[in-house]
Amino acid sequence: MSRPFELQQLLRSWTPPRELRLSRSREVQLSGGGKALAALGFLLAAGAVAALVGLQTLVRAEMREIELLRAHGIETTGQVVRIIRDQEKKSSYRLVYGFQVGEAAYDRRVQVTAATARGLPVGSSLAVRYLPSDPAINYPSGWRQKTMPAWLPPLAGLGLLALSWLPAHALRSQRRLLAEGRPAPAVVTRHHKDQHGVTIHYEFPLLSGARCAGKSGPMKKPPEIGSQICIIYDPDQPSRNSKYPFSLVEPRTF
């Protein structure tokens, strides 16, 4: 018996699950996995806003510090008190210097290159510019103060926002297919295994008599090759199909 004829015979004798027998459009709700993914998408979107606002605030604070030191700072002599080698970037060091204003002592840690660290051993004198109204705002005099690039906050925010779109897209895709798709029987034809699990490939018949192929996964416990499963496909675009039940949405029960 040929595969197309076998699939058509299967379609004639097959009965879809009870919850899929209703005519389209079906009422759909999020499953437990769908609710978790929706929460993740919300957190990513909220994180995008928080990252944008927080990083932009940091950039403005850094620029404000530079402006205050340039306009109102005065110089004093500090001393290098410690050199710390960066464990991740071996060519980078952190230089710790300290200075006094009256009876109060202040210090700061700045990132420097290996050459700068070699030229300023512990105990070396270092010219420091500080703000008289708040000496905690200070920097080595004449050094170019490193700041966060102005393009980083919007980039970070847009990056997280793009990630939040992925869960929303997956939920919308499954919701639409379950609500408007047509159920059909399918026969598993082969498995494809990768590091994420097993993807199943299957064939199913359309009402027109045509044969269509699809795949779903990856999954941990795939149905056996040759077994019959239920799939749902988009009648207007049969290449959009998936094994039923879905992982993120389910029919609403009353």
GIQUIGI-V38914 format. One record per residue. N is the residue number from 1. RES is the residue in one small letter. PHI is phi as a letter, one per 30 degrees, with the letter a starting at -180 (NA if undefined). Layout:
n->{N;N}
res->{RES;RES}
phi->{PHI;PHI}
This chain:
n->{1;2;3;4;5;6;7;8;9;10;11;12;13;14;15;16;17;18;19;20;21;22;23;24;25;26;27;28;29;30;31;32;33;34;35;36;37;38;39;40;41;42;43;44;45;46;47;48;49;50;51;52;53;54;55;56;57;58;59;60;61;62;63;64;65;66;67;68;69;70;71;72;73;74;75;76;77;78;79;80;81;82;83;84;85;86;87;88;89;90;91;92;93;94;95;96;97;98;99;100;101;102;103;104;105;106;107;108;109;110;111;112;113;114;115;116;117;118;119;120;121;122;123;124;125;126;127;128;129;130;131;132;133;134;135;136;137;138;139;140;141;142;143;144;145;146;147;148;149;150;151;152;153;154;155;156;157;158;159;160;161;162;163;164;165;166;167;168;169;170;171;172;173;174;175;176;177;178;179;180;181;182;183;184;185;186;187;188;189;190;191;192;193;194;195;196;197;198;199;200;201;202;203;204;205;206;207;208;209;210;211;212;213;214;215;216;217;218;219;220;221;222;223;224;225;226;227;228;229;230;231;232;233;234;235;236;237;238;239;240;241;242;243;244;245;246;247;248;249;250;251;252;253;254}
res->{m;s;r;p;f;e;l;q;q;l;l;r;s;w;t;p;p;r;e;l;r;l;s;r;s;r;e;v;q;l;s;g;g;g;k;a;l;a;a;l;g;f;l;l;a;a;g;a;v;a;a;l;v;g;l;q;t;l;v;r;a;e;m;r;e;i;e;l;l;r;a;h;g;i;e;t;t;g;q;v;v;r;i;i;r;d;q;e;k;k;s;s;y;r;l;v;y;g;f;q;v;g;e;a;a;y;d;r;r;v;q;v;t;a;a;t;a;r;g;l;p;v;g;s;s;l;a;v;r;y;l;p;s;d;p;a;i;n;y;p;s;g;w;r;q;k;t;m;p;a;w;l;p;p;l;a;g;l;g;l;l;a;l;s;w;l;p;a;h;a;l;r;s;q;r;r;l;l;a;e;g;r;p;a;p;a;v;v;t;r;h;h;k;d;q;h;g;v;t;i;h;y;e;f;p;l;l;s;g;a;r;c;a;g;k;s;g;p;m;k;k;p;p;e;i;g;s;q;i;c;i;i;y;d;p;d;q;p;s;r;n;s;k;y;p;f;s;l;v;e;p;r;t;f}
phi->{NA;d;d;e;d;d;d;d;d;d;d;d;c;d;b;d;e;e;d;c;d;d;d;d;c;d;d;b;b;d;d;e;d;d;d;d;d;d;d;d;d;d;d;d;d;d;d;d;d;d;d;d;d;d;d;d;d;d;d;d;d;d;d;d;d;d;d;d;d;d;d;b;d;b;c;b;c;c;b;d;c;a;b;c;d;d;d;d;c;d;d;c;b;c;c;c;b;b;a;b;b;i;c;c;c;b;b;a;c;b;d;b;d;d;d;d;d;d;d;b;d;e;j;d;d;b;d;b;c;b;c;e;d;a;d;d;d;a;a;e;d;i;d;d;d;d;b;d;e;d;d;d;e;d;d;d;d;d;d;d;d;d;d;d;d;d;d;d;d;d;d;d;d;d;d;d;d;d;d;c;d;c;d;a;d;b;c;d;c;a;c;b;c;b;d;c;k;c;c;c;c;b;b;b;c;c;d;d;j;d;c;b;c;a;a;b;k;d;b;d;b;d;d;d;d;j;d;c;b;c;b;b;b;d;e;d;b;e;d;d;a;a;d;c;d;d;d;c;b;b;d;d;c;c}
